[in-house]
Amino acid sequence: MELPAAISQGKTEEEALANIKDAIQLVLDYLEEKAGTKKPGKKLVEVIV
């Protein structure tokens, strides 16, 4: 799955990885809110990156 909206950078590889994890989480939170997972037939699936 691609998340074109999840874009980040960092001065070091470690910083870049931490920043992209944050960016991915923000996109997933937005998509969850937009999808309305509280509706019948919808469920939240946690993905750990």
HTML snippet that shows the backbone in 3Dmol.js (N, CA, C, O; Angstrom):
<script src="https://3Dmol.org/build/3Dmol-min.js"></script>
<div id="view" style="width:600px;height:400px;position:relative"></div>
<script>
const pdb = `
ATOM      1  N   MET A   1       0.845  -1.175   0.000  1.00  0.00           N
ATOM      2  CA  MET A   1       0.000   0.000   0.000  1.00  0.00           C
ATOM      3  C   MET A   1       0.888   1.234   0.000  1.00  0.00           C
ATOM      4  O   MET A   1       1.870   1.309   0.738  1.00  0.00           O
ATOM      5  N   GLU A   2       0.537   2.180  -0.820  1.00  0.00           N
ATOM      6  CA  GLU A   2       1.270   3.440  -0.852  1.00  0.00           C
ATOM      7  C   GLU A   2       0.505   4.500  -0.082  1.00  0.00           C
ATOM      8  O   GLU A   2      -0.726   4.511  -0.068  1.00  0.00           O
ATOM      9  N   LEU A   3       1.239   5.379   0.551  1.00  0.00           N
ATOM     10  CA  LEU A   3       0.651   6.527   1.240  1.00  0.00           C
ATOM     11  C   LEU A   3       1.333   7.781   0.700  1.00  0.00           C
ATOM     12  O   LEU A   3       2.247   8.307   1.336  1.00  0.00           O
ATOM     13  N   PRO A   4       0.901   8.268  -0.469  1.00  0.00           N
ATOM     14  CA  PRO A   4       1.562   9.421  -1.085  1.00  0.00           C
ATOM     15  C   PRO A   4       1.622  10.645  -0.171  1.00  0.00           C
ATOM     16  O   PRO A   4       2.527  11.469  -0.303  1.00  0.00           O
ATOM     17  N   ALA A   5       0.679  10.772   0.744  1.00  0.00           N
ATOM     18  CA  ALA A   5       0.658  11.934   1.637  1.00  0.00           C
ATOM     19  C   ALA A   5       1.679  11.820   2.765  1.00  0.00           C
ATOM     20  O   ALA A   5       1.955  12.809   3.445  1.00  0.00           O
ATOM     21  N   ALA A   6       2.243  10.637   2.973  1.00  0.00           N
ATOM     22  CA  ALA A   6       3.219  10.430   4.050  1.00  0.00           C
ATOM     23  C   ALA A   6       4.616  10.701   3.507  1.00  0.00           C
ATOM     24  O   ALA A   6       5.266   9.820   2.945  1.00  0.00           O
ATOM     25  N   ILE A   7       5.058  11.932   3.688  1.00  0.00           N
ATOM     26  CA  ILE A   7       6.365  12.363   3.193  1.00  0.00           C
ATOM     27  C   ILE A   7       7.137  12.952   4.368  1.00  0.00           C
ATOM     28  O   ILE A   7       6.571  13.684   5.179  1.00  0.00           O
ATOM     29  N   SER A   8       8.418  12.636   4.461  1.00  0.00           N
ATOM     30  CA  SER A   8       9.215  13.148   5.567  1.00  0.00           C
ATOM     31  C   SER A   8      10.690  13.121   5.198  1.00  0.00           C
ATOM     32  O   SER A   8      11.066  12.673   4.115  1.00  0.00           O
ATOM     33  N   GLN A   9      11.520  13.611   6.119  1.00  0.00           N
ATOM     34  CA  GLN A   9      12.962  13.606   5.938  1.00  0.00           C
ATOM     35  C   GLN A   9      13.623  13.722   7.302  1.00  0.00           C
ATOM     36  O   GLN A   9      12.934  13.893   8.308  1.00  0.00           O
ATOM     37  N   GLY A  10      14.919  13.634   7.350  1.00  0.00           N
ATOM     38  CA  GLY A  10      15.653  13.775   8.600  1.00  0.00           C
ATOM     39  C   GLY A  10      17.133  13.964   8.318  1.00  0.00           C
ATOM     40  O   GLY A  10      17.615  13.655   7.228  1.00  0.00           O
ATOM     41  N   LYS A  11      17.845  14.474   9.308  1.00  0.00           N
ATOM     42  CA  LYS A  11      19.285  14.700   9.157  1.00  0.00           C
ATOM     43  C   LYS A  11      20.059  13.395   9.205  1.00  0.00           C
ATOM     44  O   LYS A  11      21.131  13.281   8.610  1.00  0.00           O
ATOM     45  N   THR A  12      19.513  12.401   9.918  1.00  0.00           N
ATOM     46  CA  THR A  12      20.147  11.083   9.990  1.00  0.00           C
ATOM     47  C   THR A  12      19.120  10.033   9.563  1.00  0.00           C
ATOM     48  O   THR A  12      17.927  10.319   9.469  1.00  0.00           O
ATOM     49  N   GLU A  13      19.599   8.821   9.308  1.00  0.00           N
ATOM     50  CA  GLU A  13      18.679   7.745   8.947  1.00  0.00           C
ATOM     51  C   GLU A  13      17.681   7.482  10.069  1.00  0.00           C
ATOM     52  O   GLU A  13      16.495   7.276   9.814  1.00  0.00           O
ATOM     53  N   GLU A  14      18.157   7.490  11.302  1.00  0.00           N
ATOM     54  CA  GLU A  14      17.291   7.250  12.449  1.00  0.00           C
ATOM     55  C   GLU A  14      16.210   8.326  12.559  1.00  0.00           C
ATOM     56  O   GLU A  14      15.045   8.017  12.809  1.00  0.00           O
ATOM     57  N   GLU A  15      16.595   9.574  12.372  1.00  0.00           N
ATOM     58  CA  GLU A  15      15.645  10.675  12.437  1.00  0.00           C
ATOM     59  C   GLU A  15      14.624  10.580  11.298  1.00  0.00           C
ATOM     60  O   GLU A  15      13.433  10.816  11.499  1.00  0.00           O
ATOM     61  N   ALA A  16      15.100  10.237  10.119  1.00  0.00           N
ATOM     62  CA  ALA A  16      14.202  10.096   8.973  1.00  0.00           C
ATOM     63  C   ALA A  16      13.187   8.985   9.212  1.00  0.00           C
ATOM     64  O   ALA A  16      12.007   9.150   8.903  1.00  0.00           O
ATOM     65  N   LEU A  17      13.631   7.854   9.760  1.00  0.00           N
ATOM     66  CA  LEU A  17      12.714   6.750  10.049  1.00  0.00           C
ATOM     67  C   LEU A  17      11.685   7.140  11.108  1.00  0.00           C
ATOM     68  O   LEU A  17      10.505   6.812  10.978  1.00  0.00           O
ATOM     69  N   ALA A  18      12.121   7.829  12.139  1.00  0.00           N
ATOM     70  CA  ALA A  18      11.181   8.278  13.175  1.00  0.00           C
ATOM     71  C   ALA A  18      10.176   9.258  12.586  1.00  0.00           C
ATOM     72  O   ALA A  18       8.985   9.188  12.891  1.00  0.00           O
ATOM     73  N   ASN A  19      10.647  10.163  11.748  1.00  0.00           N
ATOM     74  CA  ASN A  19       9.764  11.158  11.139  1.00  0.00           C
ATOM     75  C   ASN A  19       8.756  10.521  10.185  1.00  0.00           C
ATOM     76  O   ASN A  19       7.595  10.929  10.158  1.00  0.00           O
ATOM     77  N   ILE A  20       9.178   9.532   9.406  1.00  0.00           N
ATOM     78  CA  ILE A  20       8.242   8.906   8.467  1.00  0.00           C
ATOM     79  C   ILE A  20       7.216   8.072   9.224  1.00  0.00           C
ATOM     80  O   ILE A  20       6.064   7.981   8.799  1.00  0.00           O
ATOM     81  N   LYS A  21       7.614   7.463  10.335  1.00  0.00           N
ATOM     82  CA  LYS A  21       6.639   6.738  11.157  1.00  0.00           C
ATOM     83  C   LYS A  21       5.566   7.694  11.664  1.00  0.00           C
ATOM     84  O   LYS A  21       4.380   7.362  11.655  1.00  0.00           O
ATOM     85  N   ASP A  22       5.976   8.874  12.104  1.00  0.00           N
ATOM     86  CA  ASP A  22       5.011   9.884  12.559  1.00  0.00           C
ATOM     87  C   ASP A  22       4.106  10.319  11.416  1.00  0.00           C
ATOM     88  O   ASP A  22       2.896  10.455  11.598  1.00  0.00           O
ATOM     89  N   ALA A  23       4.682  10.536  10.243  1.00  0.00           N
ATOM     90  CA  ALA A  23       3.898  10.963   9.083  1.00  0.00           C
ATOM     91  C   ALA A  23       2.894   9.884   8.680  1.00  0.00           C
ATOM     92  O   ALA A  23       1.746  10.191   8.363  1.00  0.00           O
ATOM     93  N   ILE A  24       3.319   8.636   8.693  1.00  0.00           N
ATOM     94  CA  ILE A  24       2.412   7.532   8.360  1.00  0.00           C
ATOM     95  C   ILE A  24       1.274   7.471   9.362  1.00  0.00           C
ATOM     96  O   ILE A  24       0.118   7.295   8.975  1.00  0.00           O
ATOM     97  N   GLN A  25       1.583   7.612  10.642  1.00  0.00           N
ATOM     98  CA  GLN A  25       0.542   7.564  11.673  1.00  0.00           C
ATOM     99  C   GLN A  25      -0.470   8.678  11.481  1.00  0.00           C
ATOM    100  O   GLN A  25      -1.671   8.454  11.635  1.00  0.00           O
ATOM    101  N   LEU A  26      -0.008   9.873  11.147  1.00  0.00           N
ATOM    102  CA  LEU A  26      -0.922  10.993  10.902  1.00  0.00           C
ATOM    103  C   LEU A  26      -1.851  10.712   9.723  1.00  0.00           C
ATOM    104  O   LEU A  26      -3.046  10.998   9.788  1.00  0.00           O
ATOM    105  N   VAL A  27      -1.297  10.150   8.644  1.00  0.00           N
ATOM    106  CA  VAL A  27      -2.121   9.820   7.473  1.00  0.00           C
ATOM    107  C   VAL A  27      -3.136   8.745   7.842  1.00  0.00           C
ATOM    108  O   VAL A  27      -4.307   8.849   7.476  1.00  0.00           O
ATOM    109  N   LEU A  28      -2.702   7.713   8.561  1.00  0.00           N
ATOM    110  CA  LEU A  28      -3.622   6.643   8.946  1.00  0.00           C
ATOM    111  C   LEU A  28      -4.715   7.149   9.883  1.00  0.00           C
ATOM    112  O   LEU A  28      -5.869   6.737   9.767  1.00  0.00           O
ATOM    113  N   ASP A  29      -4.364   8.028  10.798  1.00  0.00           N
ATOM    114  CA  ASP A  29      -5.371   8.621  11.689  1.00  0.00           C
ATOM    115  C   ASP A  29      -6.402   9.402  10.886  1.00  0.00           C
ATOM    116  O   ASP A  29      -7.601   9.313  11.147  1.00  0.00           O
ATOM    117  N   TYR A  30      -5.932  10.159   9.920  1.00  0.00           N
ATOM    118  CA  TYR A  30      -6.841  10.929   9.066  1.00  0.00           C
ATOM    119  C   TYR A  30      -7.765  10.007   8.273  1.00  0.00           C
ATOM    120  O   TYR A  30      -8.972  10.239   8.203  1.00  0.00           O
ATOM    121  N   LEU A  31      -7.193   8.960   7.675  1.00  0.00           N
ATOM    122  CA  LEU A  31      -7.993   8.033   6.883  1.00  0.00           C
ATOM    123  C   LEU A  31      -9.017   7.296   7.744  1.00  0.00           C
ATOM    124  O   LEU A  31     -10.142   7.047   7.310  1.00  0.00           O
ATOM    125  N   GLU A  32      -8.618   6.950   8.967  1.00  0.00           N
ATOM    126  CA  GLU A  32      -9.540   6.296   9.895  1.00  0.00           C
ATOM    127  C   GLU A  32     -10.714   7.218  10.214  1.00  0.00           C
ATOM    128  O   GLU A  32     -11.870   6.797  10.203  1.00  0.00           O
ATOM    129  N   GLU A  33     -10.404   8.464  10.496  1.00  0.00           N
ATOM    130  CA  GLU A  33     -11.453   9.443  10.799  1.00  0.00           C
ATOM    131  C   GLU A  33     -12.369   9.630   9.595  1.00  0.00           C
ATOM    132  O   GLU A  33     -13.591   9.673   9.738  1.00  0.00           O
ATOM    133  N   LYS A  34     -11.782   9.740   8.423  1.00  0.00           N
ATOM    134  CA  LYS A  34     -12.548   9.942   7.195  1.00  0.00           C
ATOM    135  C   LYS A  34     -13.433   8.733   6.881  1.00  0.00           C
ATOM    136  O   LYS A  34     -14.555   8.891   6.402  1.00  0.00           O
ATOM    137  N   ALA A  35     -12.925   7.522   7.153  1.00  0.00           N
ATOM    138  CA  ALA A  35     -13.675   6.302   6.863  1.00  0.00           C
ATOM    139  C   ALA A  35     -14.807   6.082   7.848  1.00  0.00           C
ATOM    140  O   ALA A  35     -15.751   5.348   7.557  1.00  0.00           O
ATOM    141  N   GLY A  36     -14.721   6.708   9.003  1.00  0.00           N
ATOM    142  CA  GLY A  36     -15.759   6.537  10.009  1.00  0.00           C
ATOM    143  C   GLY A  36     -15.839   5.102  10.494  1.00  0.00           C
ATOM    144  O   GLY A  36     -16.866   4.446  10.322  1.00  0.00           O
ATOM    145  N   THR A  37     -14.772   4.608  11.096  1.00  0.00           N
ATOM    146  CA  THR A  37     -14.701   3.214  11.511  1.00  0.00           C
ATOM    147  C   THR A  37     -15.724   2.859  12.579  1.00  0.00           C
ATOM    148  O   THR A  37     -15.838   1.690  12.947  1.00  0.00           O
ATOM    149  N   LYS A  38     -16.450   3.808  13.071  1.00  0.00           N
ATOM    150  CA  LYS A  38     -17.486   3.530  14.058  1.00  0.00           C
ATOM    151  C   LYS A  38     -18.768   3.037  13.382  1.00  0.00           C
ATOM    152  O   LYS A  38     -19.693   2.601  14.066  1.00  0.00           O
ATOM    153  N   LYS A  39     -18.833   3.100  12.071  1.00  0.00           N
ATOM    154  CA  LYS A  39     -20.012   2.671  11.334  1.00  0.00           C
ATOM    155  C   LYS A  39     -20.087   1.148  11.302  1.00  0.00           C
ATOM    156  O   LYS A  39     -19.058   0.474  11.349  1.00  0.00           O
ATOM    157  N   PRO A  40     -21.303   0.605  11.223  1.00  0.00           N
ATOM    158  CA  PRO A  40     -21.448  -0.858  11.138  1.00  0.00           C
ATOM    159  C   PRO A  40     -20.690  -1.405   9.924  1.00  0.00           C
ATOM    160  O   PRO A  40     -20.685  -0.799   8.853  1.00  0.00           O
ATOM    161  N   GLY A  41     -20.061  -2.548  10.114  1.00  0.00           N
ATOM    162  CA  GLY A  41     -19.330  -3.176   9.022  1.00  0.00           C
ATOM    163  C   GLY A  41     -17.905  -2.683   8.873  1.00  0.00           C
ATOM    164  O   GLY A  41     -17.157  -3.205   8.046  1.00  0.00           O
ATOM    165  N   LYS A  42     -17.514  -1.691   9.654  1.00  0.00           N
ATOM    166  CA  LYS A  42     -16.149  -1.160   9.588  1.00  0.00           C
ATOM    167  C   LYS A  42     -15.389  -1.634  10.811  1.00  0.00           C
ATOM    168  O   LYS A  42     -15.971  -1.791  11.884  1.00  0.00           O
ATOM    169  N   LYS A  43     -14.098  -1.862  10.659  1.00  0.00           N
ATOM    170  CA  LYS A  43     -13.279  -2.211  11.809  1.00  0.00           C
ATOM    171  C   LYS A  43     -11.899  -1.594  11.677  1.00  0.00           C
ATOM    172  O   LYS A  43     -11.412  -1.374  10.568  1.00  0.00           O
ATOM    173  N   LEU A  44     -11.287  -1.322  12.781  1.00  0.00           N
ATOM    174  CA  LEU A  44      -9.952  -0.757  12.848  1.00  0.00           C
ATOM    175  C   LEU A  44      -8.943  -1.875  12.913  1.00  0.00           C
ATOM    176  O   LEU A  44      -9.080  -2.783  13.732  1.00  0.00           O
ATOM    177  N   VAL A  45      -7.935  -1.830  12.071  1.00  0.00           N
ATOM    178  CA  VAL A  45      -6.862  -2.809  12.073  1.00  0.00           C
ATOM    179  C   VAL A  45      -5.573  -2.052  12.339  1.00  0.00           C
ATOM    180  O   VAL A  45      -5.205  -1.154  11.582  1.00  0.00           O
ATOM    181  N   GLU A  46      -4.889  -2.416  13.417  1.00  0.00           N
ATOM    182  CA  GLU A  46      -3.648  -1.748  13.774  1.00  0.00           C
ATOM    183  C   GLU A  46      -2.492  -2.321  12.960  1.00  0.00           C
ATOM    184  O   GLU A  46      -2.347  -3.538  12.848  1.00  0.00           O
ATOM    185  N   VAL A  47      -1.672  -1.442  12.396  1.00  0.00           N
ATOM    186  CA  VAL A  47      -0.491  -1.836  11.648  1.00  0.00           C
ATOM    187  C   VAL A  47       0.715  -1.203  12.320  1.00  0.00           C
ATOM    188  O   VAL A  47       0.784   0.017  12.465  1.00  0.00           O
ATOM    189  N   ILE A  48       1.653  -2.025  12.724  1.00  0.00           N
ATOM    190  CA  ILE A  48       2.855  -1.519  13.387  1.00  0.00           C
ATOM    191  C   ILE A  48       3.972  -1.467  12.359  1.00  0.00           C
ATOM    192  O   ILE A  48       4.284  -2.468  11.715  1.00  0.00           O
ATOM    193  N   VAL A  49       4.572  -0.287  12.209  1.00  0.00           N
ATOM    194  CA  VAL A  49       5.641  -0.085  11.223  1.00  0.00           C
ATOM    195  C   VAL A  49       6.972  -0.111  11.925  1.00  0.00           C
ATOM    196  O   VAL A  49       8.011   0.039  11.283  1.00  0.00           O
TER     197      VAL A  49
END
`;
const viewer = $3Dmol.createViewer("view");
viewer.addModel(pdb, "pdb");
viewer.setStyle({}, {cartoon: {color: "spectrum"}});
viewer.zoomTo();
viewer.render();
</script>
